[in-house]
Amino acid sequence: VQLQASGGGLVQAGGSLRLSCVASGSSLSINVMGWYRQRPGEAREYVASITTTDGSTRYGDSAKGRFTISRDNAKNTVYLQMDNLKPEDTAVYYCNANVGRPSTNWYWGQGTLVTVSS
């Protein structure tokens, strides 16, 4: 399973970005896809996740009210719409996926850099 994240870039504070993550591989049975981020000098932080079955979502505290996670199951793609970005959102954003049934494994993408200028 490979995860390819894209959509990062440089944006001014208050702006928006949409990240995408495409999963590829044989016999994909994706259960959950999500996003984490890692700010310089800090540990990786949970941002949001979504189940592929019923589309239920969860958000970390930093994402609530500003970020929206969605998915396109037909394309094995998860999106992260980020609005009202702040300089503290500057980080490398990683997507991950829980794949397989009944046993499962977690996979990670390579990360995409988001830089928010003040």
C-alpha positions, 0 to 999 in steps of 0.5 A: 500500500502506498499513500501519496499526499499532495496540496501543501504549499505557502499560504498567508494567515487566514487563507485556505489549502486543501490537502489530498492523499491517494492510496494505491495498491492491490486489494485495498480494504481501507478502514480509516484514513487520516491526517497527522502533522509534525511541527518543527521540533515537536512530536507528530500530532493527530489532526483528523480521521474518517472511516470509509464505511459510514464516513464518521469523522474525528478531529484533534483540538487544533483542527476543530472548527477550521479543518474538514476531512472528507473522502472519495471511496471510489478514488481511495482518496482523503482530503483535508480542507484547511481554512482560516490557517494560522502560522502555528499550522505550519507543519509537515502533514502526513496521511495514514490509512488503516488497511485490511480485514480482518487483520489490519495494518497502518500505512503512512504517506511521505508528508506534504509541507504547509507553511503559513506566513503571518 
